[in-house]
Amino acid sequence: MAAGSWRRSIAAQLSKVLDLPPENLIKSISAVPVSKKRHVADFRLSIASVIENSSSDCLAQDLHLQAQKLAERLKCDAVVSEISAGPGTVNFTINRELLAKAVLQQVFKDGSEYGVKSEIFSAVPRQKAVIEFSSPNIAKRFHIGHLRSTIVGNFIANLKLALGHEVVRINYLGDWGMQFGLLGVGFQSFGNKEKLKSSPLQHLFEVYVQINKAAEDENTKKLAKDFFRKLEERDEQTLSLWKQFRDFSIEEYIQIYKRLGVHFDEYSGESHYREKAQEVLKMLEDKGLLQKTTKGTGIVDLSEKKDLSSVCTVMRSDGTSLYITRDLAAAIDRMNKHSCDTMIYVTDKSQSHHFQQLFQILKLMGYDWAERCQHVSFGLVQGMKTRRGEVIFLEDVLNEVRSRMLQNMTSAKTTKEIQDPMETAEKVGLAALIIQDFRGLLSSDYQFSWDRALQSRGDTGVFLQYTHARLHSLERMHGNAQLTDVNVACLQEPDAISVLQHLLRYDEVLYRSSQDLQPKHIVSYLLTLSHLAAVAHKTLPVRGSAPEVAQARLCLFQAARSVLANGMKLLGITPVTQM
């Protein structure tokens, strides 16, 4: 029997007793978290979720009584070996040999799709999602502030793809606006074509710092305005310089994305929408939504009573567009191009108000799909310093985490055998950054700590990588176990059962993350899996055990490693096989 159909089997029995369709019951049956108490059931049904009128004033003792009554009316069968009542729950224990056999079979059969094929996803429609993330400003080095957007967006895209949805990953670059007027003037004064070719972003950053010192000077302001006006008017020489800035920036970004294991289907940017933004202003005017202020700027009234108590500026007094106007044009264009079911924007929480206004204006314009747009916001990272002091560039952080990891690995005894220590250090270091970032709610700010991130014990990315490498070395030493030869009666120790029970819960964890787009559920699951596997590794040795026992244990560890690797890849981590 497939592991995935146990909920269905329990629901079928409950449906006869409760006179409810089994489909309504499947969602109420959840896997029980593994506990230190050890002897816990595998699944439980929450009584409150199936009893009509079970309001919060329904007393706990009533629910307990109802649970006891229901448990008495149910019978054990070939699948369920034990039924008991808990506080407001009915608990089901699966036949132990069946549990071991079915979980292992399912993990090996489904491979990278384990958990995704579960019946809890059967009613979820397959959709198309456009995800905009990372979105750095060109002509500036990749700022550490963009790391969160990049790894969060990558996680959401990976998860949706794994669940069978179609995904379009868009990097919407900040590549237009008045700052390019200033940068253009700066480059004409301080720029060097050779330096631009060899290290474009570093050189443009230096130019920007120099011209910014003069930015308050009226003459510089005028020159910057003139440069940007020429850009808007598509003056060839000005446009050619801007295009060089853009192309060199993207080339350098692609190198960084490669290190992060991230790719995009589309690079777009504000510059793509400068003309379409004018069409949006025309549409707003035609729909009677555009109002002019006494200063000549264009606004949209977003107040409920239409009393201008809440407005959004969409046009400068000289008729040029703003960031939000270009965002409106981009959203409309994407929907026309991709006709997607959902559009997700991943940026920090300081932009929440911007996206509220964006979605509101789209609704006022008559676009019902604005309801399906979503802003996934995140908090700020504090305290990220390298040994050289405050850090603002991502490349410095990646280099730092790699060198610290390399140092830690060199002081460990095993590193000598690793084929490419530098590459391993990079992957383990990135895991350390990602897990520290994903452990809490995305919307929370958090304090970054190098020491905490790089610990090899405890709840860290290094520990996940270490566990994966350790389980992999078991397979290297003892070969791959063949499931057909496994006697599951050899996997009845409490530590083996704990691992199996935890593997059973993976589908629910994926489901929860798919609902709220929070990676923390998967992180917490993988850390627990690693701790359970580490304990089992100590108490259930493969070496020195009878061949039948060794084979069964090897199979259990292989299954744990397989699910660990699947979860790590969803988070954007490349599992290492040695460290």
N, C-alpha and C positions, 0 to 999 in steps of 0.2 A: 504494500500500500504506500502511495506517495505521501511524504511528510506533509505536503501542502494540503492534503484533503482531510486532515484530522479535524480541523474546525468544522468542516462540512459534515463529517461523521457525527460529531457531538451535536451539531445544530439539527441534524436529522432526527436524533433521538429526542432532543428538547422540543422540537416542533410538534411531535405527537402529543407530548404531555401538556405543553402550553397552548396548543392550537394556534400557532403562529407560523407563517411561512419561513422555511430555513434561511432564505436570503436575508430576512430581517434580523436573524440572530447571529449570523457570522461575524458582523462588526462588533457585537457585544462580547465575543469570546476572545480573550487576549492571553498571550503567553505570559507566564509568571516570571518576574525577574529572579535571577539566581540569587540565593541568599546565603549568608554564613551559617544559617541554621541547618543548611544542607537538605534535610528531607522536605522538599517543597513539591507541590503538584506542578504539572506542566502547563495546564490551561485553567483559566477561571472565567466564570460568567458573572457579571455584575448584576445583581437582582434589580437594582434601581433602574437599570437601562431597559428591562423588559416588562416591568410592572407598570400598568397604566396608573395614572394619578399618583405616581410615587414622587410627590413633591418633597421639598426639603423638610417639611414638617412631619414627614413619615419617619417615625422614630427608628433609631439604629436597632433597637431590640426587635421591632416589628420586622425589619428587613432580615435580621438574623433568623427570626422564626420562619419567615417565608423561605429563606435559603434552606433551612433544615427540612421543611415540608417538601420542597422541590427535590432536594437530594434524596429523600426517602422514596420518592416516586420514580427515580431513575435507576437503571440497572447497569451493572458492569457487563462488558461484552469482550469480543476478541481484541478490540482496540483499547478500550478503557479498562484498566485493572483496578482502579480505586476511585470512589466518589465521596467527597466529604463537604461539609458546610463550614464556611468561615464567616467572619463578620460581614454580612451582606453579600457574600459570594458563594457560588457552588464551585468546588475545585475538582478538576479531573486529572488523574495520573494515567499516562499512557503506559501500556504494557512495555516493560523495560527493554526487552529484546527487540521488540518492534520499533521502539524509539531509536535505538542504536542503528538498526539496519536501515530504516527509512530515511533518517537524517543523513547518514553517510551516502546512501544511494543518491539522494536528491542533490547533495553538494557536488558529487562527482559527475552526475548526469547533466546538471544545469551549468556547471563551470562558472563562467563570468556572469551568467544570468541568474545565479542562485538568489532567491529572495524576490526577484523581479517577477517570476512566473507564478507567484502565490495567488490564491483566490482573492486576497484582499485588494488586488489591483484589477480584478476581472471587470469591475463595473466602471473603472476609470477610463474615460474616452481618450484616445490618442490625439494630441493636438500639435499645432505648430507655434513655436515661441521664438520671438525676436528678443535677444538679450543684448543690451548696450552696457558695456563695462570697460574699465580701465581709463580710456579717454584722457590721456595726458595733453598738455598744451605743447604744440610743436615749438621748436627752437629753444626748448628748455630741457635740461637734463631730467631724466625720469625721477620724479620726486617720490619720497617714501610714502607720502600721502596717497599715492596711486596704487600702492601695494595691496591694500585691503580691497579696493574696488576690483583689482585684477584677479586676486585669488578667490574672492567671493563669487564674482561673475563666472569664473571658470568652474567653480564647484556646482553652481546652479545649472550651467550648461551640461556638465558631465552627468549630473543626476537625471536631468530631463531626458537626455539622450539614452541613458541606461534604461529608463522606464519606457522607452519606445516612442518618445515624442520627436518631432522634427525640430531642429534647433538652428537658428541663424545667429552667429556671434558677430556683433558689430563693435568696432572701435571708433568712437565718434570724437575725432581730434579737435582740440581747440586751435583752429588754424586761421582765424579771421578776427578782425576787430582792431581797435585803435592801437593796441600794443605793437602791432606789426608796423604801424607808421613810425613809432618810436624806434623799433629795432632796425627798420630800414635806414633811417637817418643815422643811427648808431653805426651800422655797418659801413655806410658811405664815409663816415668819419674815421672809425677805428678798425674796420674789418680787414681781414687778410685772407685772400682766396686759397692760399696753400693750407693755412690752419683750418679753414672751413672744410677742406677735403679730408684732412688727416684726423681731426677730432671735432666734428661739426658742433655737437651740443655743448662741449666744454668751451669752445671758442665763442659761440653765440651767447652763452651765459656770461662770459667775460665782457663781451660787447654790451650786453644788456645792463650789466652792473655799471659800466662806464657812462653810458648815455643816461642812465637813471639819475646820476648825480647832476646832470644838466637839465633834467626833465622840467624843473620849475621855471627855467629861463623862457621868457615869452617867445624869443626867436626859435628856440628848439621846439616849443609847442606848435608854433605855426608850421615849421618844416615837417613835423610828424603828421599834422593834419593834412598837409599838402600831399605827403607820400601816400597816406591812406586813401585820400580822395582819388589819386592816380590809380591806386589798386582797384578801387570801386569802378573807376572808369575804364579799367582793363588796359592801361598803358603798358605797352609791350616790355619795355626795359624794367619797369618796376615789378611787373608780374613775373618776369623771368627770375629776378632775384628772390622773390617770395617763393617761387616754385623750387628753387635750389634749397632754401631753408627747409621746406616741407619734405622734399625727397630724401635729403640727408638725414633728417630727424627720423623718418620712418625706418630707414635702413638701420639706424642705430637702435631704435626701439625693438626691431625684430630680433636683434641679437640678445637683448635682455629677455624678451618673451621666450626665446629658445631656452634660456637658462631656467626660466620658471615653468617650462613645459606647457606653455599656453599658445594657442593659435587663434586667428580670427578668420571669418569667412569674408568679411568686408571691412575695408578701411574707408570711413567716410569722414566728413568734417563740416564745420560751420560754413566753410567756403563754398561747399556744394549747394548751399541753400540761400546764397545772398540774393539771387534773382527770384527764387521761389518765395522768399520771404516777402517780396513786394506783391506777389500774387495773393499771399495770405492777407496782407493789409487791404488789398482791393476787396477780397471776400468779406473781411470784417466790415468794411465800409458798406458793401452791398447789402449785408444782413442788418445794417443799422446798429452794429455793435461798437464801431469805432467813434470815439468822441474826441474833440480837440480841446486842449486846455488853453488858457489865455496866453501861455508861453509858446503855444504851437505844437506841443508834444501830443502824441496819440495815445489814448487810454481806453481800456475796456472796463466797464462797471461790473464788478463781481458781487456787489452787495445784494442781499435778498430783497430789500425794499426799493432797490434802484435809487438809492439816495447818495451814491458816490462815497459811502462810508468805507468801501473796500474796492480799490481799483488796481489795475495792473497796467504799467506803461509798456506799450508795444512799438512805439515809434519815436525817434528823436525829432526835434523841431525842424531839422533840415530834411526830414523825410526818410532818413536811413533806418535800417532795421536794428533791433537789439537781439541779445542772446535768446530771449524767450520767443521772439518772432521766428528766428531761425529754427528753434526747437519745434515750434508748431508746424513749420514747413516740413521738417524732417519726419515728424510723426505721421503726417498725412501721406507723404511720399512713401514711407516704409509700408504703411498699410496698403496703399495702392499696389506697391511692388510685390509684397510678400503675402498679402491677405492672410495674416496670421490670427491665431485665436487669442494670443496674449502678447503684450509688449512689456518687457521688464527693464527698468533702469536701475543700475547699481551705483549709487554715489553716497557720499557721507551725509549725515543727518542734517547738516547745515543747509542742505538744498531741499529739505522737505517742503518748505513753503513754495518754492519755485515750482515743484512738481504738482502740488495742489492746484496752483493757478493754471498750470499748463493743461491738466486734465479738465479743469472747470471750463476753460475757454473752448477746448475741443468740444465739450458737451454743448455749450451755448451755440457753437457753430453747427450743431446738428449731427455730430459724429457719435452715434450710440456706442461704438467700439471703445470710446474713452473709458467706459466702465471696466473694460478688460485690461487697462494699462495699470501697471503696478510699480511703485517706487520701493525698492529694497534698500533701506538705509543702514548705515553702520556708524559706530562711534569712532573716536580718535584714539590713536596709539600715542602713549606718552613715554618719555624716557628712553628713546632709542638713540644711544650714543655709541660711537665706535671708540677705540682706544685713543683716537686722535681728537676726540671731543664730539660736540653736537653733530648729528648727521642729518642731511636732508636728501641725500641721493641714494637711490635704491641699489645701485651698483656697489657702492661702498658697503652697504649692509650685507649683500650677497657675498662679497669678497671676505668680509670680516667673519661671517658665520662659517664660511668654508675653511678659513685659516684656523679659527678656534677649534673647529671639529677635527681638522687634520692633526692639530696639536694633541687633542684628547685621544685620538686614535693611535697616534705614534707612541703615546705613553702607555697604551694598553699593549698586551703581549701579542695579540693575534694579527695586528695590521700588516706584519711583514709579508703574509701570504697573499694579500689583496693585489689583484692585477692592476687596478687603476685607483690608487688611494685618493687622488684629487677628485675624480668623478664621484666616488663613493661619498667623500666628505661633502661635496656639493649637494647630493641627493639627501643625505642625512641632515645636513644643515637646513635645507629647505623644509624638510619634514618638521624640524624643530620650530621654525618660524610659523608654519601653517597651523600646527597643533596648538601652539601658545595663542595664536590669533582666534582659532575656532572653538576654544573650550567653553567660552561664555556666550551670552546672547550677543548677536551682532550689533545691536543698537547700543550696547554699553561701551564706554571708553575703557581702556585697560592700560595698566602700567607694564611696559615691557621690561623683562629682566633676562639678560644674557645667561646668568648662572642657572636660573630656573629652567630656561628653554633648553639648555644643553646638558641637563642632568641625564645620565643613562638609566637611572632608576626613577620610579615615580611616574606621574602621568604626563609624559612628554613624547614628542615625536621621535626622539632618539630611542626611547624605550620600545616604541612600536617597530622601528626599523631593526633594533637589536633582536626583538622577539621573532620577527620575520626571518632574519638571517639565521638565527639559531635553529628554527624549525626547518629551514631549507637545508642546513648542514646535516640534520638527521636523515633527510631523504638522500643526501649525497653519500652519507656513510652506509645506509642500509638499503638503498634502492627504493623504487616506488612500490607501494603496497598495491596488490591487485584485490579489488573489492570482492571478486568472486570467491577468493580463498578465505575470506574473513569469517571467523566464528565470533559473532557478536556477543555470545555468552561471556566472552573474555572481557567485555567492557562494562562491567556492572559495579565497579568501585565508585564511591561517591565523587571523586575528582573527575572521573571519566563522564559520569552522568551530568555533572555541572557544566562541562564543556558542551556536551550534546544539547542540554536544555538551552544554553546560551545561543548556540547555532540556530536553534529553533526560532528564536526571537528576531532574527535579522530582518525578515520581511516587514515586521511591524515598525522597526526602527526606520527603514527606508520609507515606509508609508508616512510616518510622522514628519520626517524631513521633507518629503514631497509636498506636504500640506502647508508647512509654515516656512519652508526654504531656509531653515536654520541647520547649519552643519553640526551643531553641538551634540545632537542625538547620536549621530554616527560616530563622532569622536569618543563620546562616553562609552558607547557600545564596544568600540575597538580596543579601548584601554582596558575595559573589563575582560574582554576576550584574551588580551595579552597576559593579564594577571592570572586568569584561570589556566591558560596554557602553560605559564611559567610554573605554577604549582603542580600541575599534572606532569610536567616534564621531570620534576624532582621525584614525585611519588610513584610514577608509572614508567620505570625505565624500559627502554627498548632493548638495549644491549644487556646480554646475560639472561633475558627472559626466555621461556620456552618458545619455540618457533611460532606456535599458534597465537600465543599471547603477544609476542613481539609484532607479528603481522597486524593484529587488530589495533594495537596502540599506534603503530606507524600510520595506519589508516586514519585514526582519530586526529593525529597531529597534522597529517596532510590536509584534512578537511578544514582544520582550524587555520592553517596557513593560507589556504585558498580563499577563505572568506575574509581573512585579514587583508590579503592583497587586494581583493575586490573593493573593500571599503576604503583602503588607502588611495587607490586610483581615483575613486569618486572625489576624494578630497583634493586631488591634484598632486598626490605624492607618488613618486616612483619607488616601489619597494626594492631594497637592495638584498642581494643574496649572500654577501660577505661583509663583515665589518669588524 
